[in-house]
Amino acid sequence: MKLNERSVAHYATCDSPADHAGFLRKRVERHHHHAHHHHATSYQRRWFVLKGNLLFYFEERESREPVGLVVLEGCTVELCEAAEEFAFAIRFDDAGARAYVLVADGQAAMEAWVKALSRASFDYMRLVVRELEKQLEEASKTLAACHKSPRRSSSSSRKRHLSNPALLPLQEKPTVLENGYSTWGSGGGVPGGAACPDRDGGHVKPPPLPPRRRSAAGSAVGSPVPGLSPAMPESPVSPDTACFSKLHSWYGQEIAVLRREWQERQKRGHP
């Protein structure tokens, strides 16, 4: 691959944001042509800048031109065994291609560099784009299916509820009127005076009792009232008053007495 050195140098030092940057030590191998072909290994500290799929390295951080470039295509980034700790290598798929062995200053720096370099190639970006396109296609199909049949799913759900009365919400249960008033738990067909069983086989608790009003004398409404039956139970909460109809009748006695008194006063001409 031929690169325009001037354009590459400008791109390396221009104001475009870098994907990763930092100091690394680059291994350099020198071959000594002696009888046994001895290899001398040393490390050079360089400032590396990653932009896209191009890895530049400079002699110093303030250098204006890079001294080398690695094109991160057709390669893999992996940890390697070396005398130096925190070492990793950039190896190319072509046989005989040069491998770059780099050493970071610590574990966190090494992991960050390996992660950034592994995601720099266009091959990796192509895989990411394909996966995102697949997810977008699946999401579009799901959304289209939801737009086509929202009512169908709602009606099917309602049919399932109607087929099993136990699954009906409380407000959808059949309403049975007793003396013009809806009875508590009457949808279960419980005989009058008996406790109303709930879905779990227990007993439905009566509604909370309203606050007792006090008369001018300060006595509770529950005290004996003229005209009321002396056999009336002192408390509405009893085995015979577990249903709402019984509670309604118990509390309605006072209102019935007041209504009769009002009607009598109207007949006598008193306001």
C-alpha positions as CSV (number, residue, x, y, z in Angstrom):
1,M,0.0,0.0,0.0
2,K,1.3,3.4,-1.0
3,L,0.6,6.4,1.2
4,N,1.1,10.1,0.6
5,E,3.6,10.9,3.4
6,R,2.6,14.6,3.5
7,S,-1.1,13.8,3.8
8,V,-0.5,11.1,6.4
9,A,1.7,13.4,8.5
10,H,-0.9,16.2,8.3
11,Y,-3.7,13.8,9.4
12,A,-1.5,12.6,12.3
13,T,-0.9,16.0,13.7
14,C,-4.1,17.9,12.8
15,D,-6.8,18.8,15.2
16,S,-9.1,15.8,14.5
17,P,-9.8,13.9,17.7
18,A,-7.8,10.8,18.5
19,D,-9.5,7.6,19.5
20,H,-6.7,6.7,21.9
21,A,-3.3,8.1,22.8
22,G,-0.5,7.4,25.3
23,F,3.1,6.3,25.8
24,L,4.0,2.7,24.9
25,R,7.4,0.9,24.7
26,K,7.9,-0.6,21.3
27,R,10.2,-3.7,21.0
28,V,13.0,-3.4,18.5
29,E,15.0,-6.4,17.4
30,R,18.4,-5.9,15.8
31,H,20.1,-8.7,14.0
32,H,23.8,-9.1,14.4
33,H,25.5,-11.0,11.5
34,H,27.8,-13.2,13.5
35,A,28.3,-16.9,13.3
36,H,25.3,-17.7,15.4
37,H,23.0,-14.9,14.1
38,H,22.5,-13.4,17.6
39,H,19.3,-11.2,18.1
40,A,19.5,-8.2,20.5
41,T,16.2,-7.0,21.8
42,S,15.5,-3.5,23.2
43,Y,12.5,-1.2,23.8
44,Q,12.0,2.3,22.6
45,R,9.5,4.6,24.4
46,R,7.2,6.3,21.9
47,W,4.1,8.4,21.9
48,F,1.3,6.5,20.1
49,V,-1.8,8.1,18.6
50,L,-4.7,6.0,17.3
51,K,-7.0,7.7,14.6
52,G,-9.5,5.4,12.9
53,N,-7.6,2.4,11.7
54,L,-4.2,4.2,11.7
55,L,-1.8,3.9,14.6
56,F,0.9,6.6,14.5
57,Y,3.9,6.7,16.8
58,F,6.2,9.7,17.5
59,E,9.5,10.1,19.2
60,E,8.1,12.6,21.7
61,R,4.7,13.8,22.5
62,E,5.5,17.3,21.1
63,S,6.9,15.9,17.8
64,R,5.4,17.4,14.7
65,E,5.9,14.3,12.4
66,P,5.4,10.6,13.1
67,V,8.3,8.3,12.8
68,G,6.1,5.3,12.0
69,L,2.6,4.1,11.1
70,V,0.7,0.8,11.5
71,V,-2.4,0.2,9.4
72,L,-4.7,-1.9,11.5
73,E,-6.3,-4.1,8.8
74,G,-6.0,-7.9,8.6
75,C,-4.5,-8.2,12.0
76,T,-5.3,-9.3,15.5
77,V,-4.4,-7.8,18.9
78,E,-3.5,-10.2,21.6
79,L,-1.6,-10.5,24.9
80,C,1.8,-12.1,24.5
81,E,4.4,-13.7,26.7
82,A,7.4,-11.5,27.0
83,A,10.1,-10.6,29.5
84,E,8.4,-7.3,30.1
85,E,5.1,-7.2,32.0
86,F,1.9,-5.7,30.4
87,A,3.0,-6.7,26.9
88,F,0.7,-7.2,23.9
89,A,1.3,-7.8,20.2
90,I,-0.2,-6.7,16.9
91,R,0.1,-9.7,14.6
92,F,-0.9,-9.7,10.9
93,D,-2.5,-12.6,9.0
94,D,0.1,-12.6,6.2
95,A,2.8,-15.1,6.7
96,G,6.1,-13.5,7.4
97,A,4.6,-10.1,8.2
98,R,6.1,-8.1,11.0
99,A,4.6,-8.3,14.5
100,Y,4.6,-5.2,16.7
101,V,5.2,-6.0,20.4
102,L,4.2,-3.1,22.7
103,V,4.4,-2.7,26.4
104,A,2.1,-0.5,28.5
105,D,2.9,1.1,31.8
106,G,0.2,-0.8,33.8
107,Q,-2.7,-3.3,33.6
108,A,-5.4,-0.7,33.1
109,A,-3.4,1.0,30.3
110,M,-2.7,-2.3,28.6
111,E,-6.4,-3.3,28.7
112,A,-7.5,0.1,27.3
113,W,-5.0,-0.2,24.4
114,V,-6.0,-3.8,23.5
115,K,-9.7,-2.8,23.5
116,A,-9.2,0.3,21.4
117,L,-6.9,-1.4,18.8
118,S,-9.2,-4.4,18.5
119,R,-12.1,-2.2,17.5
120,A,-10.1,0.1,15.1
121,S,-10.3,-2.0,11.9
122,F,-12.9,-1.6,9.2
123,D,-13.6,-5.4,9.4
124,Y,-14.7,-4.9,13.0
125,M,-16.9,-1.9,12.1
126,R,-18.4,-3.9,9.2
127,L,-19.5,-6.6,11.7
128,V,-20.9,-4.1,14.1
129,V,-22.9,-2.4,11.3
130,R,-24.3,-5.8,10.1
131,E,-25.4,-6.7,13.7
132,L,-27.1,-3.3,14.1
133,E,-28.9,-3.6,10.8
134,K,-30.1,-7.1,11.9
135,Q,-31.4,-5.7,15.2
136,L,-33.1,-2.8,13.4
137,E,-34.8,-5.1,10.9
138,E,-36.1,-7.3,13.8
139,A,-37.3,-4.3,15.7
140,S,-39.1,-2.9,12.6
141,K,-40.9,-6.3,12.1
142,T,-42.0,-6.4,15.7
143,L,-43.3,-2.8,15.6
144,A,-45.2,-3.5,12.4
145,A,-46.8,-6.6,13.9
146,C,-47.9,-4.6,16.9
147,H,-49.4,-1.8,14.8
148,K,-51.4,-4.4,12.7
149,S,-53.0,-6.3,15.6
150,P,-53.4,-4.3,18.8
151,R,-57.1,-4.8,19.0
152,R,-56.9,-8.5,18.3
153,S,-54.7,-9.1,21.2
154,S,-56.9,-6.9,23.4
155,S,-60.1,-8.8,22.4
156,S,-58.4,-12.2,22.8
157,S,-57.3,-11.2,26.3
158,R,-60.9,-10.1,27.1
159,K,-62.2,-13.4,25.8
160,R,-59.9,-15.3,28.1
161,H,-61.2,-13.3,31.0
162,L,-64.8,-13.9,30.1
163,S,-64.2,-17.6,29.7
164,N,-63.0,-17.8,33.4
165,P,-65.2,-15.7,35.7
166,A,-62.5,-16.0,38.4
167,L,-60.2,-13.9,36.3
168,L,-62.7,-11.1,35.9
169,P,-61.8,-7.8,37.5
170,L,-64.0,-6.8,40.4
171,Q,-65.8,-4.1,38.4
172,E,-66.6,-6.6,35.6
173,K,-68.5,-9.1,37.8
174,P,-72.3,-9.3,37.4
175,T,-74.1,-6.8,39.5
176,V,-77.1,-8.0,41.5
177,L,-79.4,-5.4,43.0
178,E,-81.1,-5.8,46.3
179,N,-83.7,-3.2,47.1
180,G,-82.1,-1.0,44.5
181,Y,-78.6,-1.3,45.9
182,S,-75.7,-3.4,44.8
183,T,-74.8,-6.1,47.3
184,W,-71.3,-6.8,48.5
185,G,-70.0,-10.0,46.8
186,S,-73.4,-10.9,45.5
187,G,-71.9,-12.1,42.2
188,G,-70.8,-15.3,43.9
189,G,-74.4,-16.4,44.5
190,V,-74.0,-16.6,48.3
191,P,-77.3,-16.9,50.2
192,G,-78.3,-13.9,52.3
193,G,-76.9,-13.7,55.7
194,A,-73.9,-16.0,54.9
195,A,-70.3,-14.8,54.7
196,C,-69.1,-14.1,51.2
197,P,-66.2,-16.3,50.1
198,D,-63.4,-14.8,48.1
199,R,-61.4,-16.4,45.3
200,D,-59.0,-18.1,47.7
201,G,-61.9,-19.7,49.7
202,G,-61.6,-17.2,52.6
203,H,-64.0,-14.5,53.6
204,V,-64.3,-11.1,52.1
205,K,-63.8,-8.4,54.7
206,P,-66.7,-5.9,54.8
207,P,-65.9,-2.3,53.7
208,P,-64.4,0.0,56.3
209,L,-66.8,1.4,58.8
210,P,-67.8,5.1,58.3
211,P,-67.0,7.4,61.2
212,R,-69.7,7.5,63.8
213,R,-71.4,10.9,64.0
214,R,-72.2,12.2,67.5
215,S,-75.4,13.9,68.4
216,A,-75.7,17.3,70.2
217,A,-75.5,15.5,73.6
218,G,-72.2,13.9,72.6
219,S,-73.6,10.3,72.4
220,A,-72.6,8.0,69.6
221,V,-75.1,7.1,66.9
222,G,-74.8,3.6,68.0
223,S,-76.7,4.3,71.1
224,P,-80.4,3.3,71.3
225,V,-82.4,5.6,69.0
226,P,-86.1,6.0,69.5
227,G,-88.0,3.9,67.0
228,L,-85.2,1.5,66.3
229,S,-85.6,-2.2,67.1
230,P,-84.2,-3.0,70.6
231,A,-82.9,-6.3,69.2
232,M,-80.6,-4.5,66.8
233,P,-76.9,-5.7,67.3
234,E,-74.6,-3.2,68.9
235,S,-72.0,-3.6,66.2
236,P,-72.6,-4.2,62.5
237,V,-69.5,-6.4,62.3
238,S,-70.8,-9.8,63.2
239,P,-71.3,-13.2,61.4
240,D,-74.7,-12.0,60.3
241,T,-73.4,-8.7,58.8
242,A,-70.5,-9.9,56.8
243,C,-72.2,-8.9,53.5
244,F,-72.6,-5.3,52.4
245,S,-76.4,-5.6,52.2
246,K,-76.6,-6.3,56.0
247,L,-74.3,-3.4,56.7
248,H,-76.4,-1.1,54.5
249,S,-79.5,-2.1,56.3
250,W,-78.0,-1.6,59.7
251,Y,-76.7,1.9,59.0
252,G,-79.9,2.8,57.1
253,Q,-82.1,2.4,60.1
254,E,-81.1,5.8,61.5
255,I,-81.8,7.4,58.1
256,A,-85.1,5.7,57.9
257,V,-86.2,7.1,61.3
258,L,-85.0,10.6,60.4
259,R,-86.9,10.4,57.1
260,R,-90.1,9.4,58.8
261,E,-89.8,12.2,61.3
262,W,-89.3,14.7,58.5
263,Q,-92.3,13.4,56.6
264,E,-94.5,13.7,59.8
265,R,-93.3,17.3,60.3
266,Q,-94.2,18.1,56.6
267,K,-97.7,16.6,57.2
268,R,-98.2,18.8,60.3
269,G,-97.1,21.8,58.3
270,H,-93.8,22.4,60.2
271,P,-90.8,23.2,58.0
